[in-house]
Amino acid sequence: MTSTLPPGRLVTELMGFPPQVLLDDLVNGLHESVHPALESVHTALRTWLNHTGNADNDDLRLEVEEGMIALQTLLDSNNDIAADGFETWSLRNIFTVQPGSVAGTEDVRFSLPENSASAC
């Protein structure tokens, strides 16, 4: 008996959850780890302003605030690009099961239903 499974379905069945859930958790952890680092940099810059006697200088405070916004935007953008590449690579290479590579799946054909190509 031959059965047909959509791609990724066997991995979901074997793991007990979709691989995308794990990847989303990893990416969320990446994003959450950036914010404490940015807060530390911001605190250090404010401390430096106070230490150098420039705490009352509005131009410097504005420059620090604008620089922090630019740094956060840059880090978030680079993290998004890296995370997208990681997700794509992982789904193609880690979470891919070839027919016959798992015992009991020798008769499973991996193909999309005919109408799924037009739905994309």
C-alpha positions as CSV (number, residue, x, y, z in Angstrom):
1,M,0.0,0.0,0.0
2,T,1.4,3.4,-1.0
3,S,0.3,6.6,0.7
4,T,1.0,10.2,-0.3
5,L,2.1,12.8,2.3
6,P,2.7,16.5,1.8
7,P,6.3,17.6,2.4
8,G,7.0,18.1,6.1
9,R,4.1,16.0,7.3
10,L,6.2,13.0,8.2
11,V,8.6,15.2,10.2
12,T,5.7,16.7,12.0
13,E,4.4,13.2,12.8
14,L,7.8,12.0,14.0
15,M,8.5,15.0,16.2
16,G,5.0,15.5,17.5
17,F,4.9,19.1,16.5
18,P,5.6,21.2,13.4
19,P,9.3,22.1,12.9
20,Q,8.2,25.8,12.4
21,V,7.3,26.0,16.1
22,L,10.8,25.1,17.2
23,L,12.3,27.6,14.7
24,D,9.9,30.3,15.8
25,D,11.0,29.8,19.4
26,L,14.7,30.0,18.4
27,V,14.1,33.2,16.4
28,N,12.1,34.7,19.3
29,G,15.0,33.9,21.7
30,L,17.4,35.6,19.3
31,H,15.3,38.8,19.2
32,E,14.8,38.7,23.0
33,S,18.6,38.5,23.6
34,V,19.3,41.7,21.7
35,H,17.2,44.0,23.8
36,P,19.0,43.5,27.2
37,A,22.3,44.2,25.3
38,L,20.9,47.4,23.8
39,E,19.7,48.5,27.3
40,S,23.2,47.9,28.6
41,V,24.7,50.1,25.9
42,H,22.1,52.8,26.5
43,T,22.8,52.7,30.2
44,A,26.6,52.9,29.6
45,L,26.1,55.9,27.3
46,R,23.9,57.8,29.7
47,T,26.5,57.0,32.5
48,W,29.2,58.4,30.2
49,L,27.2,61.5,29.6
50,N,26.8,62.1,33.3
51,H,30.4,61.2,34.1
52,T,31.8,63.7,31.5
53,G,29.5,66.4,32.7
54,N,27.5,66.5,29.5
55,A,24.2,65.4,31.1
56,D,22.7,68.8,30.5
57,N,23.8,69.0,26.9
58,D,20.5,68.4,25.0
59,D,22.3,68.0,21.7
60,L,24.4,65.1,23.0
61,R,21.4,63.5,24.7
62,L,19.5,63.7,21.5
63,E,22.4,62.2,19.5
64,V,22.6,59.3,22.0
65,E,18.9,58.6,21.7
66,E,18.9,58.8,17.9
67,G,22.0,56.6,17.8
68,M,20.3,54.0,20.0
69,I,17.3,53.9,17.7
70,A,19.5,53.5,14.7
71,L,21.5,50.7,16.4
72,Q,18.3,48.9,17.4
73,T,17.0,49.2,13.8
74,L,20.2,47.9,12.4
75,L,20.4,44.9,14.8
76,D,16.8,44.0,14.3
77,S,17.2,44.2,10.5
78,N,20.3,42.0,10.5
79,N,18.7,39.5,12.9
80,D,15.6,39.2,10.7
81,I,17.8,38.5,7.6
82,A,19.9,35.9,9.5
83,A,16.8,34.3,11.0
84,D,15.0,34.0,7.6
85,G,18.1,32.4,6.2
86,F,18.4,30.0,9.1
87,E,14.7,29.0,8.9
88,T,14.9,28.4,5.2
89,W,18.1,26.4,5.5
90,S,16.8,24.4,8.5
91,L,13.5,23.5,6.7
92,R,15.4,22.4,3.6
93,N,18.2,20.5,5.3
94,I,17.5,19.6,8.9
95,F,13.8,18.9,8.8
96,T,13.6,17.0,5.5
97,V,13.0,13.3,5.5
98,Q,13.9,11.4,2.4
99,P,11.6,8.5,1.4
100,G,12.8,5.2,3.0
101,S,15.2,6.9,5.5
102,V,12.8,6.2,8.4
103,A,11.8,2.6,9.0
104,G,8.3,2.0,7.8
105,T,8.2,4.8,5.3
106,E,9.5,2.9,2.3
107,D,6.1,3.0,0.6
108,V,5.3,6.6,1.3
109,R,5.5,9.0,-1.6
110,F,6.2,12.6,-0.9
111,S,4.3,14.8,-3.3
112,L,1.9,17.7,-3.2
113,P,-1.7,17.2,-4.1
114,E,-2.5,18.3,-7.6
115,N,-4.5,21.4,-6.7
116,S,-1.9,22.8,-4.2
117,A,0.3,24.2,-7.0
118,S,-2.5,26.5,-8.1
119,A,-3.3,27.6,-4.5
120,C,0.2,29.1,-4.0
